Amino acid sequence: MPFAQPRWLMYIMRMFIAEPMMSETLKINTREATLAGESTPWAQLRFTRNNHGKPQIGLDPENLYAFGHLIRLTEQLILEQFSRGLVSGTTHTCLGQELTAISVIRALDHPEDAVLSNHRNHGHFLAYSGDFAGLVAEIMGREAGVCGGWGGSQHLAYRHFHSNGVQGGMMGIGAGLALARKLRGSGGIVAAIIGDGTLGQGLLYEAMNLASVWKAPLLVVVENNGIAQTTDSRDTLGGGIEARGAAFGLHTWRFADDDPGFCRKVAAAVSEMRESRRPGFLVLDTRRMGPHSKGDDLRGQDELDTIRERDPLAALARQLPSATCETIEANNRAFVESVRLTANASPEATLDETPAHIFTLHVEQPLPGYPVMAAGSTVRQSLNSALRHLLETDSRTLLIGEDLHDPYGGAFKVTQGLSTGFPGRVISTPISEAGITGATIGLSLDGYLPVMEVMFADFLSLCMDQLFNHAVKFPGMFRDVAVPLVIRTPCGGRRGYGPTHSQSPEHLFTAVPGLTVVYGSHRHNLGELLTDAVLRWRYPVLFLEHKLLYGEKIDPADYLTLPAADDDVAAHLFPTLLRGATDPDVTLVSYGGMLAVAEAAARRLEDEEELAVEIVAPSLLSPLPRGSMIRHLAMRSRVVIVEESHHEFGVSAEIAAAMLESGFKGQLLRIGTPPIPIASARSLERSILPDEQSVVEQVLELF
């Protein structure tokens, strides 16, 4: 189940494990009561919870005030902990916005409803989980934190709740989660909550467009407090807020949290959207009483006084008898004090051993059945057969990308024929690389095995935020969360496509911690590599394909597989090949489309110069197979790394550094593309990209 964190289940479920679920009053467990030095103050709060531990908050003023006041006290406690030096980093409170935080979350009553929140997430999280001690301890960096100290204030995970600090960064993921619910016929919806400052982010509009095109149940919730960090929204927003939702055909609502019927109206909107199964756009007007962060409030005193006079929580209190208010507040204060004691008593989060990488899910997947390849199959046919095989044999497989449908079948025809055979599972999308990447993450978090195609690898830069700040963070921070997605893309030059369609950007993506980068060649069984990437590896994979190889036949020739070392992560799935002399004068290391150039250069060196040449051809660029490939190379006297990418700060640089760390004493040369744009004119392109002649000349200079 997405976002479930078994490692911290004892903390996440702290409030909910003691009694049967439906009607019992929420309370802290015996351990917390003991630490707090009192009985169970939470029992006096009289909130019930559903089967999944979610607080059930009534629409009457007493219930709304009680929970809103509890959120406010908790956030005031967090700020006090800061002042005492017990919290580091930052935090963003929703003081003054408590009813806005409660309104949508309380209305999400389906077990598969999901919430994607932002940096100002405390109220959303508490209304969804009821884990007050887990939140405070998490922000303090304690073991009892809901995420064990990994997430802090901005990055929280609990069942179908997830928050992130990048403005709008979760929107594409929300579109993917909503599509997953549509595909499964679930009654759940996805609420993605943003602030009005996010209305300037392009990913938001990509996600809204995707949800509209897919008719997926994504509810975009805008908490409109009229200010970004310190900039008034009137200075940053053009046009009307509601018009943004209407422009994409989203059903649009707008309510203010000082309206006496506010929560009831929000609940009706959520119910209406759930029934329609169509995306919606909900604007909630509110005001923030506190600063953006801990102390960066530049607003004038008159404005702050006006905001405090407007306070919807105080307005609710005025509707209640004074004795009722006093009881609620006394119980809340007692409970929050117990939360403080519990969080303070928890030890600081520690690591027994600092992880070397994020790849901890080493549950060996069973060997899949591989597609049968006809003799003489090309790279394109091999990949197409693998995708067809995946669609036929595993219902979780989805193909997603631009122009994948028949008769086009993708820019390089790899998906040709598949949309006809598998309608609804080959999804052609708008031109929205960032949004599609986010949607792919969402689909993978919900149990699908999406294979995304990016038309040209040059466009991967548009996907970078989703990969760098999201895809690799989930399995890296939250144990047992898998993100099994594969992004396929053609790369490389020699076609005269020019500066933005000819690049080999693997050097950028091998630097992303936790991203698996695979770049096979015509000597590898690419159909098996792709099948293994989809079925046997539970982490994000970038699967690069050189565009010149699509028409080449798959031919292993006389290459052998270098045995993977036990400490090589994923090398058993994505092997390194080698051929040639066992005691070489020079070893050429190359991969992808450049391997053919290295082979041609090796033949000339062997025939014309009578040199003994070895070729090493990895398919796995990151994580680098240090235990096998690097140790092998460290024993050689001369190593030349040939790549098409810009080789400064790139793959060859990492290989060279790893060799040096392994005790390499010989000569080393890196050959790659200089750090200049790749020209469109074929004559200029030939001068820029390494070719057979330049490789031979540079190798001979070593001697």
N, C-alpha and C positions, 0 to 999 in steps of 0.2 A: 504494500500500500504506500503511495507516495508520501514522502515527508515523515514517515514513521521512523523513530530513532530508538531501536531496542536497547542500545547501550545506556540510554538515559531514561528508560521507561519508568524506573523506580522514582525518578524525579518528576518526569512529565505527568505521571498519573498520581502524584502525591495526594491530591485532594480527593481522589475518586476510587481508591482501591478497597476501602474498608467495608463498604456496605453494598447491597443491591442498588442498581443504578436509577431506576425510574423515579422514585418518590422520596428518597432519603435526602435529608438536608446536607449540603456540602459542609465539610469540616476538615481541619488539618488532622493529620494522623497522630498516633500516640507519640512518635518520636518528636514531632514538632511541639506537641502539647507539653511534653516533658522539658524540652529546651526552653519553651516560653515561660515555664514556671506557673502555668495556669491550666484550666481544664480545656475546653474546646470553644473559644470565643466565636469561631466561625459558625458553630451550631446555632448561635443566636441570630445569625444573619438571615436565616429562613429562606435561602434560595434553594430551589431544586435543580436537578440536572438530568439530562437525557441519557440514553444508553451509551453515549460516547463521552460522557463527562462534561458536556457543554452546559454552562449555566443557563437556566431558563429564567429570563427576565420579563416580568409582566409589563403591560402597557400602562398600568395605573401609576399615578405620581409617586406613591410610596416606594414601589419597586424600582422605578427609574432613578429616583433620587438616591436610594440606598446604594445601588451599584455605581452610579455616577460619582457619588461622594467617596466611595471606596477607591475608585480609580484615582480621584484627586489626591486623597491621602497617601496612596501608594507612590504617586509621582512626587509629592512633596517629601516623602521619606527618601526617595532616590536622590533628590537634590540635597537633602540634609547629609546623606552619606557622602556625597561629593565634598561638601564643606568640611567634613570630618577627615578627608583624605582617604576614604575607604573605597573610592571609585576612581578609576583613571579613564582616559579616553573622552568620549563625549556622550551626550544623551539629548533627546529631543522630546519634550513633554507635550501632552495634548491638553494642558490646563486651559479650561474654558471651552474645549471641544469635546467634552466627555459624552454628551448626548449624541453628537455626530458619530463618535466612535461606536457607541452602543447601537445606534438605530439600525444600521444595516446588518451587523453581526447577529443581533438577537433574532432577526427575521430569517436567518439562514438555518432552517430546521431539517434539511435533508442530510442523511449521513454522508453523501458524496459532495455536498457543497464545499467549495474551496475558497480560501481567502488569500489573496496576495497583497501584502501591505508594503509600506515604505519605511523611511527612516523615522517617521513619527508614528510608531506602531504600538505603543504600550497599551492604549485603550482597546485597540482591536484585539490584541493578543489576550488581554485579560477577559474581555467579553466572550472570546472564543473558547478559552481553555480554563479560566478560573484559577490558573496556577500563579498565584501572587508571590509565594515564596520562591518559586522557580524563576520568575522574572527578576526579582530583586537580587537573588543570588547570582544569576547570570550576568547582570550588569556589574556586579561587584567582582566577577571573575572567580567565583567559588565553585567547588565541586557539585554543590546542590543546584547549580544553575540548570535551566531547562535544556541547554545545549552543552553543558559541561564547561562553560567558559569560552567556547570557540566563537560564539556569535556576538556576545556583548549586547549593547542596546539595540542595534539596528538589524541584526541577522538572527531571526528566531524561527524555529521549526517545531511544529507540533501537529501531528496528523496531517490534515489538508491545509494547514496554515504555513505560510512562508513569507518572510519579509526580507528586504534587501535595501541597501543604502544608496544605490544608483537611481537617480531620478528617472522614473519611467522604465527602468530596466526589466521589470517583471511583466511588462505588458504583452510582449510577444509570447512569453511562456503562458500567460493567461489565455491567449487565443488558442494555443495548442492544447491546454487542459480542457478548454471549452469544446474544442473539436473532438477530443477524446470522449467526452461525455455524450456528445451527439452520436458518434460512431457506435458507442456501446448501448445507446438507447437509455442512458441513465436519466433519472429525474433531477440530478444535481446541476447546480449552476456555479459559475466562477465569478467572484467579486474581486476586481482589481482596483485597489484604492490608491488614489494619487492626490497630491495637492495641486492647487491652481498654478503653482510655479512650474509644474511638469507640462503644462499646456504648450510650452515652447519646444518640447522634445519630439523629434521626428518619429521615433519608434512608436510613440503613442498612436499616431495616425496610421502607421503601417498596420498595427495590431487591430485598430478599429475597422480598417478596411478589410482585413482578413476575416475578422469575425462577421462582418456584414456579408461578405461574399459567401462564406461558409454557412451562414445562418446558424451560428454557434452561440450557445447561451453564455456570453460574456457580459457582465454588468460592470461598466466603467463608472467608478464612484469618484467624483471630484469634490474634495473637501476645500471649499472656496473660502479661505480666511482673509483674502484680500492682500496678502503680502507674501513674498518669497522669503529669502533669508532676511534682508533688510530693505528690499526694493518693493515699492507699492506696485501691485498688479496692474494698475492703470497705466504704468509706464512700460509695461512689458507685453501686454496682450492687445492684439489687434482684432477688432470684431467682437462678436458676442460669444460667450462661453457655450450657451446652449446650441448655437448655430453649428458648432463643431460636431456635436453628435448628430444633429439633423442632416448635416452634409453627407454622412455615410449611411443614412437611412436608419439610424438607431432610434428606437423609441426613447424620448427624452422627457425627463422630469426635473423640476427644480423646487426645492423646499428650503426654508430657513429654520435653524434649530431653536429660534426663540418663538416659533409658532406653537401654541399650546397643543395642537394636534400633530406635531412634527413626527414623532416616532410611529404613530398610527398611519400617517400618510406614506412614510418610507416603507413600512411593512406592506401596505397595499401595492406599492410600486414593485417591490420584490416579488410579491405573489403574482402580479400581472405579468411580469417578465417570465417567471417560471412557467406559467401556463402557456405563454406564446412560444417558448423555446427559441426566441429570437434575441439578439443582443440589445442592450439598453445603455443609456447614458444618464446618470443620476447626479445632479449638481446639488450639493448641500452647502448652503451659505452659513458661515460660522465666523467666529473671531477668536484669535489666539490670545489668551491673557498673558502667557509667559513669553520668554524670549525664544528665538529660533533654536538656540542651543542652550548653554548654561547661563550666558550672560551677555549676549550680543544684541540687546534690544535698544534701538536708537529712536523709538517712537516717543513723542512728547507726552507729558503728564496728562494733558487734557484728553488726548486720544485714549490713553490707557484707562483713565477714569471712566470714559464713555463705554469702553469695552466691559469694564467691571460692572457698571450699572446694568448692562444688557445681559449679564451672565444667566444663561438658561437654567443652570443648576440651582442658582439662588432663587430663581423664579419658581422652580418646582418646590423648593423648601417652603416658600411662602404659601403654597397651597395646602400644606400639611399642618395639623395641630402642633403646637410647640412641643408638647410632650412626646409626640411621635418622632419629631425631628431629633429631640434630645436623646431618645433611646437609640435611634439609628446611628447617630454620630458617636455615641458612647460605645456601642458595639463595634462600630467600624474602627474606632481608635484602638480598642483593645485588640482587635484582630491584627491591625497593621503593626502594632507593637510586637505581637507574637511573630509576625513575619520578619520584623527587624531582628529579633533575637535569633530566629532560626537561620537567617542568612548570615548573621555575624558569627554564629557558631560553626558554620560550615567551613572546612579548611579551604585554602586557596587551591585552585585547579592546578594540577601538576601532570607532567608526563613521565612515565617510567623510563621511556626512551623516546627521543625526538624522532619522528618518522622520517625516513629517507625519501619518501614519495607518498602519493595518495593511494597507490594500488594495493589495497588490503583485501579485496574480495577474491581470494585465491581458491574459491570453490571451483574445481575443475568441471567445466561443462562437458557433457558427453559428446563424442565425436559426431558431428552431423553427417547426414548423407550429402555428398558433394555432387554437383551436376556432372553428367557425363559429357565430356568434350569430344567432338568429332576430330579426327586427325586433321591437322592443318588449320585448326581454328585460329582466327585472328584475336588480337587483344579485345577488340570491340565485341566479337562474338562470344568470347569467354566471359566478359562482364555481363553481357545481355543474358547469357544462359544462367549465370549465377543469380541475377536478379529474378529471373523467371522461376528458378528453383526455389528461391526464398519465398516468393509469393505463393507458390504451389504448396509448400510444405510447412509454412508457419504463418498462421493467420494474423500474428502480431505485426508482420512486416508491412510497412507502408513506404511508398516512394513519393517524394515531395520535392517540387522545384519548378522552375520556369519552363514552359513549353515542352513538357514531357509527353504530352498526349499524341496519339496518332492523328495523322500520318507523319507528323514531324519527328517525334521521338527524341527530343533533346538536340542541342546544338551539334553534337557529334554522334547522334543516332544510337546511343547506347541503350535507351529505353524503348526503342522502336518495337511496336507490336504489343507492348505490355499493357497499355491502357485499354486496349480492345479486349484483351484476355482477362483483365482484372479491374473491371469498372468500379470506381469508388475507392480503390486502393492505390491508384496512381494519380496523384493530385497535382495538376498544373496550377501555379499560383501567380498572383501579381508580381511585378518586379519589386521585391521588398526583401532584399537579402538579410537585413537585420531581423525583420519581423519573422521571416521564414525560419531563421536559425532559432529564434526564441520559441516559435511554435514547435519546432522539432524537439527542443529541450522539454517542453511541456508534454508532448506526446510520449517521450521516453520515460518521464517521471510517472506517467500514468500506465506504464506497462507495455507500451507499443515498442516496436523495433524500427524506428524510422530511418530511412536512407535518403538523405537530402542531396540534391545535385545543385551545385553552383555553376553557372554557365561557363565562366572563366575564373581561374584561380586569382586573377588580379582583383576580383570583386570580393575576395575573402576579407579584405580590410574592412568592408562594411559589416562583416559578421564578428569582428574582433571583440567588441564589448560583450556580446552574448557568450562567446567562448571563454574569454579571459576573466570576466567578472561573475559568470553564472554557471556555465556548464561544468567547469572543473572545480568550482567551489563546493557544490553540493556533495559529491562523494569525498572531497577533501576535508570538509568540516563535519559532516554528519555520517557517522558510521552506518554501513549497510544500506545507504542510499545509492542506487545504481542509476547511471545516466547512459544507457546503451544506445548511443546514436552514432551514425556514420555520415560524414559529409564527403561526398565524391566531387572531384573537380578536375578538369583538364588544365594543364599548365605547360609552360615552356614556349620557346620561340621557334624560329626557322620557318615560319609561315608568312612572314611579312605583315603581321597583324598590327604592328605598331606598339607604342610605349605602354598602353594600358590593357593589351590583350596578349602579351608575349612574355610575361614575367614568370619567374620561378620563385615564389615567396616562401618556400619551406623554411628559410633561415629565420623568418619572423615567427613562425608558428611552433618551431621546435623550442623556442624560448618561453612558450606558455607552460607554466608548471602544471603537470597532470594531463596535458593533451597528448594523446598518442598519435604520432605522425608516421604514416605508412606510405612508401613511394616505391612500388615494385617496378619491374622491367619486363620485357618480353621473354626473359629467361626464367621468370617466376611463374608459377601457376596462379595467375591473377584471380581466376574464378574462385579458387580455394581461399586465397588471401581475403577476398571480399566476404565470402561466406563465413569465415572464422571471425572477421571483424564484426559482423552482425550478430552471430549466434554465440560466440565463445568469449567475447570480451565485453565487460560491463561498464566501460568507460568511454568518454567521447573520443572518436577516431576521426582524424583528417586523412582521407584516402586520396592521394594525388595520382593523376594519370597523365603522362606526357602525351600531348595531342598527336605527335608524329608517330606514336606507337600503335594507334588504334587499328591501322591497316596491317601491322606486322603480325606474322604468325607466332604463336606461342611455341617456343622451342628451347628446351632445357640444355641442348647441346651437350657438352662434356662437363658441365658444372656439377659440383658436389655441394651438399649442405654442410655448413659448419655447425657442429653440434652446439646446442644452446647450453650455456652454463646454468647451474642451478640458481644463481643469483641474478640472472638476466630476466628482467620483467618483460613478458610477452614475446620474447625471442623465439619461443617454441611455436608460436602462431605465425610469426612473420620472420622467416628465416633469412640468414645471410648465406649467399652462395659464393663459391670460389672455384677457380680452375687455374691450370698452368703449372709452372715449375714449383717443386717442393723446396728447392733451395734457390730462390729467385735472385737475380741481380737487382730487380726493381719490382715492387708491388704497386699496381694501380688500384685505387679504390674509387668506385663510381656507382651510380644508382640512377633509376628512372631512365629518361630518354638519353642521358649523356652516356649510358653504358655502351651503346652502339658506337659512339665516337671513341671511347676508351678501347673497345675491342679492335677497331680499325687501326688505332695507333699501336696497340700491342702487336698486331700482325706485322707491321712495318719494322718495329723494333726487333722482333724475333727474326724476320727474314732478311732485312737489310743490315742490321747492326749485330746480329747473332747474340742478342741478349736473352737471358732467361727471364721471362715475364710471368708474373702471377696477377690475376685479377680477383678482387674481392668486391662482391656486389650485395650490399645490405638492402633489405626491403623495409626495415624498421629504423627510422631516423631518431625517433624519440619515443620512449626512453632509450637512450643509446645502449646497445648490447655490450657493455664494458667487459663482462666476465668472459665472453667468447671472442668477439671481433677485436676489441682493443688489446686483449692479451695476445691474440694471434699477431696483430700488427706490430706490437711492441718488440717482437722477436726478429723483425726484419731489419735489413741494413739500409734500404732505401724505400721510402713510401711516398707516392704521389697521389694526392686526392684530387679528383677531377669532378667538378660540379658545374651545372649551368647557372646556379644562383649566384647572386653577389656574394663572394666568398669571404669578405671581411665581416667579422662578427657572426659567422654562419655555421653551417654544419661542419665544414672542413676545419674551422677554427676549434670547434668543440672536440672533434676527433683528435686533432693535434694536441690539444691540452690534455685530453684523457690519456693519450699515448705517453706524453711527457710524465704524467703522474704515475704511469705504470712502469717507468724506468727505461723508456726508449732512448737509445744512444746514437741512432743512425741519422741519415739525412732525410729531410722531409720537405716536400714542395706542395703548395696549394695552387690549383689552377681553377679559375672561375671567371665570371663576368665582372668587368670593372663596374664601379658604382656610378653608372650613367644610365640614362633612359635607353631602352632598346629601340632602335630606329625602325621605321616602316620599310624604307627602301631595302630591297634584298641585298644589294651590294654593301650597304652600310651595316646591315644586320650581320652579314658574314664576317665583317671586320670586328664586331663587338663580341659575338659569342665564340667560345673556344671551339676549334675544329681539330680534325685529325692532325693536320700539319703543325698547328701551334702546340699541340700536346707533345708530338714527337720532338720538336725543337727544344721545348722546355725540359723534357726528360733528359735529353742528351746533354744539356748544360750541367746536369748533376754529375756527369762523368768527366 
